[in-house]
Amino acid sequence: MHKATYASRICHSCRPNCEAKVTAIDDRYQIGIYTVRKIQYGEEITLDYNSIKESKEEYEASDCLCGSQVGQ
């Protein structure tokens, strides 16, 4: 049986409607998901996964397939 949290259903977007914030509570780290704009009924929850690249050139040359049209 697959066990996961609701966070596993959050998709990537270069124009996300949520962001993740890490906080420390009682010496434990917790990740909270917060909206950055109003989310419409039926709209999927998205985060920018912030893919890490080896260099600025690699980052700028990479293509994202999320379809948000950022930088185009």
C-alpha positions as a Markdown table, in Angstrom:
| # | Residue | x | y | z |
|---|---|---|---|---|
| 1 | Met | 0.0 | 0.0 | 0.0 |
| 2 | His | 1.3 | 3.4 | -0.9 |
| 3 | Lys | 1.4 | 5.9 | 1.9 |
| 4 | Ala | 1.8 | 9.6 | 1.2 |
| 5 | Thr | 0.6 | 13.0 | 2.4 |
| 6 | Tyr | -1.5 | 15.4 | 0.4 |
| 7 | Ala | 1.7 | 17.3 | -0.4 |
| 8 | Ser | 2.6 | 14.4 | -2.8 |
| 9 | Arg | -0.3 | 15.7 | -5.0 |
| 10 | Ile | 1.1 | 19.2 | -5.4 |
| 11 | Cys | 2.4 | 19.8 | -9.0 |
| 12 | His | 5.1 | 22.0 | -10.4 |
| 13 | Ser | 4.5 | 25.4 | -12.0 |
| 14 | Cys | 6.9 | 28.2 | -12.9 |
| 15 | Arg | 4.0 | 30.5 | -11.9 |
| 16 | Pro | 2.9 | 28.7 | -8.7 |
| 17 | Asn | -0.1 | 29.6 | -6.5 |
| 18 | Cys | 1.6 | 28.3 | -3.3 |
| 19 | Glu | 5.0 | 28.4 | -1.7 |
| 20 | Ala | 6.7 | 26.2 | 0.9 |
| 21 | Lys | 8.1 | 27.7 | 4.1 |
| 22 | Val | 10.3 | 25.8 | 6.6 |
| 23 | Thr | 9.9 | 26.5 | 10.3 |
| 24 | Ala | 11.5 | 25.0 | 13.4 |
| 25 | Ile | 9.1 | 24.1 | 16.2 |
| 26 | Asp | 10.3 | 22.4 | 19.4 |
| 27 | Asp | 13.6 | 21.5 | 17.7 |
| 28 | Arg | 11.8 | 19.9 | 14.7 |
| 29 | Tyr | 11.5 | 21.2 | 11.2 |
| 30 | Gln | 8.1 | 21.5 | 9.6 |
| 31 | Ile | 7.2 | 22.5 | 6.1 |
| 32 | Gly | 4.1 | 24.6 | 5.6 |
| 33 | Ile | 2.4 | 25.2 | 2.3 |
| 34 | Tyr | 1.0 | 28.8 | 1.9 |
| 35 | Thr | -0.9 | 30.4 | -0.9 |
| 36 | Val | 0.6 | 33.3 | -2.7 |
| 37 | Arg | -2.6 | 34.3 | -4.5 |
| 38 | Lys | -6.3 | 33.4 | -4.5 |
| 39 | Ile | -6.9 | 29.9 | -5.8 |
| 40 | Gln | -9.9 | 29.3 | -7.8 |
| 41 | Tyr | -12.3 | 26.4 | -7.2 |
| 42 | Gly | -11.0 | 23.3 | -9.1 |
| 43 | Glu | -7.6 | 24.8 | -9.8 |
| 44 | Glu | -4.7 | 22.5 | -8.9 |
| 45 | Ile | -2.3 | 23.4 | -6.1 |
| 46 | Thr | 1.2 | 24.2 | -7.5 |
| 47 | Leu | 4.7 | 25.0 | -6.3 |
| 48 | Asp | 7.9 | 26.0 | -8.1 |
| 49 | Tyr | 10.1 | 23.0 | -7.4 |
| 50 | Asn | 13.2 | 25.2 | -7.9 |
| 51 | Ser | 15.3 | 22.6 | -9.7 |
| 52 | Ile | 18.9 | 23.0 | -8.9 |
| 53 | Lys | 21.3 | 23.2 | -11.8 |
| 54 | Glu | 25.1 | 23.0 | -11.9 |
| 55 | Ser | 25.5 | 26.5 | -13.4 |
| 56 | Lys | 23.6 | 29.6 | -14.4 |
| 57 | Glu | 24.0 | 28.7 | -18.1 |
| 58 | Glu | 22.5 | 25.2 | -17.5 |
| 59 | Tyr | 19.6 | 26.8 | -15.7 |
| 60 | Glu | 18.9 | 29.4 | -18.5 |
| 61 | Ala | 19.2 | 26.7 | -21.2 |
| 62 | Ser | 16.8 | 24.3 | -19.5 |
| 63 | Asp | 13.2 | 24.0 | -20.7 |
| 64 | Cys | 10.4 | 23.6 | -18.3 |
| 65 | Leu | 7.4 | 21.5 | -19.5 |
| 66 | Cys | 4.8 | 23.0 | -17.1 |
| 67 | Gly | 3.3 | 25.2 | -19.8 |
| 68 | Ser | 3.3 | 28.4 | -17.8 |
| 69 | Gln | 5.0 | 30.4 | -20.6 |
| 70 | Val | 7.5 | 32.1 | -18.1 |
| 71 | Gly | 10.3 | 33.8 | -20.0 |
| 72 | Gln | 8.9 | 33.3 | -23.4 |
